[in-house]
Amino acid sequence: MISAILLRSRSSSSSSSSSSAVITRYASTKTHDDAKEITSFYLRKDIHVPRGLTKPYSTRQENERERNGDHWDRRLVAALEQKIANPNKPGAHEIDSWKNDPLKKTIVVLGSGWGAISFIKALKGRELNEMFNVVVVSPRNYFLYTPLLPGVATGAIETRSIVESIRRPIAEKGFKFYEAQATDINAKERTVTFSNRYLTSAIATKWLPSVESKHKSQSFEMKYDYLVVAVGAIPNTFGVPGVEQFCLFFKEVSHAAMFRSQVNARFERAALPEMTEDQIKDLLRFVIIGAGPTGVELAAELYDLVYNDVAKTFPKRLLRHVSINIIDLQDRLLSTYNREIQDYATDFFNKANINCLLNTQVKEVKQCVLVVKDKNTGEEKELPFGMAVWCSGIKMNPLCENIMNTLPEDSQPNRRSLLADKALRVKGSDGSIFAIGDCVTLEPKSFPATAQVAKQEAYFLADRFNKAAQAKSVDSLADPKAEFVYTHRGSLAYIGKDAAVADIPGVTILKGILAGFFWKSFETVSQVSYGNSFKVGCDMLRTKIWGRDISRLL
Ligand SMILES: Cc1cc2nc3c(=O)[nH]c(=O)nc-3n(C[C@H](O)[C@H](O)[C@H](O)COP(=O)(O)OP(=O)(O)OC[C@H]3O[C@@H](n4cnc5c(N)ncnc54)[C@H](O)[C@@H]3O)c2cc1C
């Protein structure tokens, strides 16, 4: 029988219809000898057949075939047919190719942040791969552990310690990843358009060999059955003029690297001969706008850098001119935390000589000058700065607006983020689009834009897909009773000088050095890989013993 298969396959390499019957027979009678022969046949033709397809059926597969009919057989037939129809076209017939298996449903995941990585890690790769193609697409090919970004900005933690290649978990699960950005979504056709903006950047134009391509940015389209949107949010300037031009944002690795470099540049410049006192004062006036956890932690890390490391290595005369300021519209730091913590942190900053300009609104940013207004008195004044960092809020990723526009009218009344039901199904998408993390508001209950929420939403959604794969049916994804339940596990913030504040609901509130120890331990063990936990732990120890590296590389 095998010889007949090979003969027919050879003679009908361009005719998939005649080979189809043969392959179907092979698929249904696959024995050890058949497998060996068909593998060597393909090897002779220099066609790689993934081992999984030519291995005889395992007992588990045999059981599955008995239970679930011919799903596996259909996969095998489709794959072998493709190979016989296009034996010489590289890539096109490979299961390990950019083409998605047409016999499986396709889940496209957008993003590589907290939501996306937690979703991917929680998916049960083996079971899921039998039923779904999982494709992850993001312009960033790494995950960033944002809570330690302020530490990276001052050199307390090294950048690579909080960055994890997204390819690692994806490869482990047998999913696909493309480095590209979603630019357009057609909810009716269920397609996403992507482009790789990096390819048109100045660096890529200079350094990457040019690839013949219709579009220089290598645009491509992908069909999905389920789209998981985890694209996060972007910094919000609230329409304040001058923010984009004159402030640094603080959300990405590049921002932290710029902060580290620019702080250093200011101290080196201030140390130059013939700088006047006024010039030094202006240069070393640091302003952080936004007294939420990010702004507070950044001010705290800057304080540590200045008084632990700059103080030991730069001329002492500079120190008395340094001023660290934090501005917020609210009357306390950390306004979303417990009141006791807010008071403690505000008092701690005041004692440390970090200027808290509260009840203060930034009206405009000019070059090296902020125009601020006192909320109580209405008085406006100018505040010169050497460096200003905008840590004040987030707004919708533009892609979400695109998604809203492709959904039926009136399904998305909230124009500040995607609106989804209690099981994360985006309204108006017929259950084909899910959203997790900062880009979505759930109805009827909304949750804060934190990593903690993004992670729990991701786990909930992954569990639903795992269950669908287990049941070999997608019906459960549409279950109207499914509901995401959020459990708040607490809030932590570093406030400088090895101290922190921690609100652990139902347990206690911690403040000071003990909380600082808890914060360090928690951030070390919470990394997404053991490797990164090790690196973060070593960084913290290194900083404690030898201090921060204050050389400027950029
Ligand atoms: C400095 C800092 C400190 C923080 N500290 C804490 C903390 O201590 N605790 C806490 O709970 N939260 C913290 N947060 C908030 C937390 O980081 C966010 O809530 C969390 O990142 C949201 O996860 P996400 O997956 O929705 O978005 P993100 O993590 O922002 O990920 C978005 C992903 O989408 C990708 N993307 C963007 N546009 C597209 C597109 N068009 N197509 C495809 N992909 C796209 C991005 O490249 C990115 O990979 C902090 C945030 C910052 C900035």
The ligand as a Gaussian input file, in Angstrom:
#p B3LYP/6-31G(d) Opt

LIG

0 1
 C        6.618000      53.256000      35.663000
 C        5.399000      52.435000      35.919000
 C        5.270000      51.751000      37.121000
 C        4.149000      50.974000      37.366000
 N        4.061000      50.309000      38.551000
 C        3.004000      49.505000      38.777000
 C        2.920000      48.751000      39.975000
 O        3.790000      48.823000      40.823000
 N        1.848000      47.947000      40.144000
 C        0.859000      47.849000      39.214000
 O       -0.092000      47.079000      39.422000
 N        0.897000      48.551000      38.070000
 C        1.952000      49.373000      37.820000
 N        2.016000      50.097000      36.660000
 C        0.911000      50.016000      35.704000
 C        1.086000      48.813000      34.811000
 O        2.347000      48.812000      34.204000
 C        0.012000      48.808000      33.720000
 O       -1.246000      48.866000      34.329000
 C        0.150000      47.553000      32.887000
 O        1.346000      47.624000      32.151000
 C       -1.025000      47.389000      31.929000
 O       -0.817000      46.231000      31.195000
 P       -1.303000      46.132000      29.669000
 O       -0.991000      44.770000      29.215000
 O       -2.695000      46.611000      29.580000
 O       -0.427000      47.211000      28.897000
 P        1.143000      47.317000      28.721000
 O        1.848000      46.558000      29.775000
 O        1.421000      48.774000      28.601000
 O        1.408000      46.606000      27.342000
 C        0.925000      47.094000      26.128000
 C        1.586000      46.311000      25.014000
 O        0.908000      46.560000      23.786000
 C        1.854000      46.823000      22.776000
 N        1.183000      47.636000      21.752000
 C        0.910000      48.957000      21.779000
 N        0.290000      49.326000      20.640000
 C        0.160000      48.206000      19.889000
 C       -0.395000      47.938000      18.608000
 N       -0.944000      48.895000      17.866000
 N       -0.343000      46.673000      18.129000
 C        0.222000      45.674000      18.866000
 N        0.749000      45.881000      20.087000
 C        0.721000      47.130000      20.593000
 C        2.990000      47.524000      23.514000
 O        4.197000      47.454000      22.787000
 C        3.037000      46.705000      24.783000
 O        3.798000      45.546000      24.584000
 C        3.125000      50.892000      36.399000
 C        3.257000      51.581000      35.191000
 C        4.383000      52.342000      34.954000
 C        4.519000      53.062000      33.643000

